[in-house]
Amino acid sequence: MWVGFIEFDLLLGDVHSLKGKRSVVRPLIAEVRRRFDVSVAEVGDQDLHRRGTVGVGLVAADRIHVVQVLDAVERFVAGRPELELLSARRRIVTSDD
C-alpha cells in the first residue's frame, strides 16, 4: 500500500475578505475531489483572507499511480487563474515504512 499527499501554499487573487476566500477555495476543493477522486481539504491559513493551504491525499496499490495523480493535481492547481501556487510539498510513503 502506498500513501501520498501534497500540500499547496496558495496566494489568492483579488480577495478582500474571508467570504471572498471561501468563494475561491470551496470550488477548487470540490473540483479537485470530483476530477481526481482524492481526499482534499483546506488545512491551514483559515484566518488569512489572501492565503490558503490545501491538502490532497490518496492511497493506492502502487507508487506510480500515486505519483501520476499527485502530478496531475499539481498541474491542475497551478493552472488556476484565480490563484498563485507559491509552493507544493509532497510526501509518498509505503506501508513498509
Backbone as CSV, one residue per row, in Angstrom:
resi,resn,N_x,N_y,N_z,CA_x,CA_y,CA_z,C_x,C_y,C_z
1,MET,0.843,-1.172,0.000,0.000,0.000,0.000,0.890,1.238,0.000
2,TRP,0.512,2.206,-0.833,1.227,3.481,-0.929,0.288,4.617,-0.542
3,VAL,0.815,5.539,0.228,0.065,6.708,0.656,0.830,7.940,0.193
4,GLY,0.117,8.835,-0.468,0.750,10.063,-0.934,-0.075,11.262,-0.564
5,PHE,0.602,12.349,-0.293,-0.115,13.600,-0.060,0.698,14.759,-0.583
6,ILE,-0.017,15.822,-0.884,0.609,17.047,-1.348,-0.115,18.208,-0.674
7,GLU,0.662,19.208,-0.271,0.110,20.369,0.416,0.488,21.604,-0.387
8,PHE,-0.531,22.381,-0.759,-0.327,23.563,-1.585,-0.417,24.825,-0.742
9,ASP,0.554,25.699,-0.899,0.523,27.024,-0.292,0.065,27.972,-1.401
10,LEU,-1.093,28.596,-1.205,-1.725,29.379,-2.256,-1.813,30.856,-1.887
11,LEU,-1.615,31.691,-2.876,-1.884,33.119,-2.760,-3.102,33.385,-3.632
12,LEU,-4.166,33.856,-2.998,-5.414,34.072,-3.712,-5.390,35.441,-4.368
13,GLY,-6.041,35.545,-5.516,-6.028,36.778,-6.298,-6.750,37.930,-5.632
14,ASP,-7.752,38.451,-6.267,-8.471,39.643,-5.823,-9.487,39.277,-4.739
15,VAL,-8.992,38.966,-3.559,-9.834,38.554,-2.432,-9.603,39.542,-1.292
16,HIS,-10.705,40.047,-0.714,-10.583,41.057,0.332,-11.291,40.679,1.624
17,SER,-11.798,39.451,1.708,-12.496,39.015,2.913,-12.451,37.498,2.996
18,LEU,-12.791,36.966,4.166,-12.850,35.514,4.318,-13.984,34.930,3.481
19,LYS,-15.057,35.684,3.315,-16.159,35.238,2.455,-15.683,35.130,0.999
20,GLY,-14.918,36.097,0.560,-14.345,36.032,-0.782,-13.387,34.863,-0.938
21,LYS,-12.633,34.586,0.120,-11.715,33.446,0.100,-12.491,32.147,-0.092
22,ARG,-13.590,31.996,0.655,-14.407,30.782,0.532,-14.918,30.601,-0.889
23,SER,-15.231,31.706,-1.559,-15.761,31.609,-2.920,-14.704,31.144,-3.926
24,VAL,-13.439,31.185,-3.545,-12.359,30.671,-4.394,-11.954,29.263,-3.959
25,VAL,-11.791,29.062,-2.648,-11.255,27.799,-2.139,-12.266,26.655,-2.248
26,ARG,-13.514,26.901,-1.903,-14.517,25.821,-1.953,-14.696,25.223,-3.344
27,PRO,-14.836,26.037,-4.390,-14.942,25.435,-5.731,-13.679,24.678,-6.142
28,LEU,-12.511,25.177,-5.734,-11.261,24.473,-6.029,-11.271,23.095,-5.378
29,ILE,-11.621,23.028,-4.109,-11.665,21.758,-3.383,-12.667,20.809,-4.028
30,ALA,-13.845,21.311,-4.358,-14.876,20.469,-4.968,-14.429,19.921,-6.315
31,GLU,-13.785,20.754,-7.123,-13.351,20.306,-8.450,-12.210,19.299,-8.363
32,VAL,-11.258,19.515,-7.455,-10.164,18.541,-7.278,-10.744,17.205,-6.826
33,ARG,-11.662,17.227,-5.869,-12.286,15.991,-5.373,-13.025,15.263,-6.499
34,ARG,-13.801,16.012,-7.279,-14.592,15.410,-8.348,-13.722,14.875,-9.489
35,ARG,-12.753,15.674,-9.886,-11.945,15.319,-11.050,-10.953,14.184,-10.781
36,PHE,-10.366,14.138,-9.574,-9.284,13.196,-9.303,-9.644,12.108,-8.296
37,ASP,-10.827,12.163,-7.692,-11.287,11.160,-6.725,-10.262,10.969,-5.598
38,VAL,-9.911,12.089,-4.963,-8.945,12.103,-3.863,-9.582,12.778,-2.658
39,SER,-8.942,12.666,-1.520,-9.347,13.411,-0.339,-8.675,14.777,-0.409
40,VAL,-9.446,15.819,-0.127,-8.902,17.176,-0.222,-9.614,18.063,0.783
41,ALA,-8.847,18.970,1.396,-9.415,19.879,2.393,-8.522,21.099,2.546
42,GLU,-9.131,22.177,3.040,-8.341,23.338,3.445,-7.734,22.991,4.797
43,VAL,-6.415,23.021,4.884,-5.738,22.507,6.080,-4.935,23.554,6.835
44,GLY,-4.968,24.788,6.381,-4.213,25.819,7.081,-4.542,27.199,6.571
45,ASP,-4.080,28.192,7.295,-4.278,29.604,6.947,-5.756,29.974,6.839
46,GLN,-6.607,29.342,7.655,-8.035,29.630,7.588,-8.371,31.073,7.979
47,ASP,-7.531,31.707,8.780,-7.828,33.057,9.247,-7.234,34.162,8.363
48,LEU,-6.522,33.793,7.319,-5.937,34.775,6.401,-6.764,34.814,5.120
49,HIS,-7.165,36.001,4.681,-8.060,36.049,3.531,-7.362,35.959,2.173
50,ARG,-6.080,36.208,2.086,-5.395,36.118,0.791,-4.495,34.900,0.658
51,ARG,-4.394,34.106,1.714,-3.549,32.905,1.685,-4.408,31.700,1.990
52,GLY,-3.995,30.556,1.480,-4.686,29.317,1.760,-3.735,28.151,1.682
53,THR,-4.014,27.138,2.464,-3.264,25.888,2.397,-4.269,24.773,2.167
54,VAL,-4.071,24.047,1.087,-4.967,22.959,0.715,-4.155,21.678,0.655
55,GLY,-4.676,20.628,1.292,-4.012,19.332,1.295,-4.802,18.314,0.502
56,VAL,-4.074,17.464,-0.207,-4.673,16.406,-1.025,-3.977,15.104,-0.670
57,GLY,-4.748,14.038,-0.471,-4.157,12.744,-0.136,-4.843,11.609,-0.855
58,LEU,-4.091,10.529,-1.056,-4.670,9.332,-1.652,-3.900,8.097,-1.248
59,VAL,-4.565,6.972,-1.371,-3.985,5.658,-1.099,-4.137,4.839,-2.367
60,ALA,-3.079,4.110,-2.742,-3.132,3.293,-3.956,-2.281,2.045,-3.776
61,ALA,-2.454,1.129,-4.687,-1.727,-0.135,-4.626,-0.283,-0.014,-5.102
62,ASP,-0.006,0.963,-5.984,1.369,1.099,-6.473,1.806,2.563,-6.477
63,ARG,3.096,2.740,-6.381,3.686,4.073,-6.267,3.450,4.906,-7.517
64,ILE,3.544,4.310,-8.686,3.431,5.069,-9.933,2.065,5.740,-10.043
65,HIS,1.022,5.073,-9.574,-0.307,5.674,-9.607,-0.379,6.899,-8.692
66,VAL,0.195,6.789,-7.516,0.218,7.918,-6.576,0.956,9.097,-7.200
67,VAL,2.099,8.851,-7.789,2.892,9.917,-8.412,2.114,10.565,-9.557
68,GLN,1.477,9.762,-10.403,0.730,10.306,-11.541,-0.434,11.178,-11.087
69,VAL,-1.168,10.732,-10.083,-2.307,11.509,-9.600,-1.833,12.808,-8.951
70,LEU,-0.811,12.740,-8.105,-0.319,13.958,-7.458,0.239,14.937,-8.484
71,ASP,0.917,14.448,-9.505,1.405,15.321,-10.579,0.244,16.010,-11.293
72,ALA,-0.809,15.254,-11.594,-1.966,15.816,-12.293,-2.677,16.856,-11.436
73,VAL,-2.823,16.581,-10.152,-3.457,17.545,-9.252,-2.622,18.824,-9.182
74,GLU,-1.310,18.679,-9.073,-0.444,19.861,-9.003,-0.556,20.703,-10.274
75,ARG,-0.569,20.061,-11.436,-0.725,20.804,-12.699,-2.073,21.531,-12.736
76,PHE,-3.121,20.861,-12.265,-4.451,21.458,-12.257,-4.490,22.697,-11.362
77,VAL,-3.969,22.581,-10.153,-3.975,23.710,-9.211,-3.102,24.850,-9.741
78,ALA,-1.945,24.529,-10.281,-1.037,25.557,-10.798,-1.658,26.308,-11.981
79,GLY,-2.549,25.669,-12.705,-3.161,26.287,-13.869,-4.377,27.141,-13.578
80,ARG,-4.781,27.244,-12.322,-5.957,28.042,-11.963,-5.615,29.527,-12.030
81,PRO,-6.347,30.318,-12.816,-6.013,31.735,-12.975,-6.329,32.596,-11.756
82,GLU,-7.230,32.139,-10.878,-7.643,32.955,-9.740,-6.719,32.846,-8.539
83,LEU,-5.651,32.057,-8.669,-4.722,31.905,-7.557,-3.313,31.699,-8.073
84,GLU,-2.360,31.877,-7.163,-0.951,31.644,-7.479,-0.438,30.543,-6.558
85,LEU,0.139,29.521,-7.147,0.719,28.429,-6.375,2.110,28.860,-5.918
86,LEU,2.261,29.091,-4.612,3.548,29.530,-4.068,4.487,28.360,-3.854
87,SER,3.945,27.239,-3.336,4.771,26.053,-3.141,3.885,24.818,-3.043
88,ALA,4.501,23.685,-3.303,3.830,22.393,-3.169,4.796,21.451,-2.463
89,ARG,4.343,20.905,-1.353,5.155,19.951,-0.598,4.495,18.590,-0.696
90,ARG,5.282,17.599,-1.037,4.730,16.281,-1.306,5.488,15.222,-0.519
91,ARG,4.763,14.171,-0.176,5.398,13.030,0.507,4.680,11.767,0.061
92,ILE,5.459,10.728,-0.195,4.921,9.423,-0.573,5.580,8.386,0.310
93,VAL,4.766,7.570,0.961,5.299,6.527,1.844,4.610,5.209,1.529
94,THR,5.266,4.142,1.912,4.686,2.804,1.756,4.338,2.264,3.129
95,SER,3.483,1.291,3.164,3.092,0.710,4.453,4.252,-0.017,5.124
96,ASP,5.315,-0.276,4.395,6.502,-0.915,4.963,7.374,0.062,5.735
97,ASP,7.140,1.375,5.566,7.953,2.393,6.259,7.681,2.415,7.747
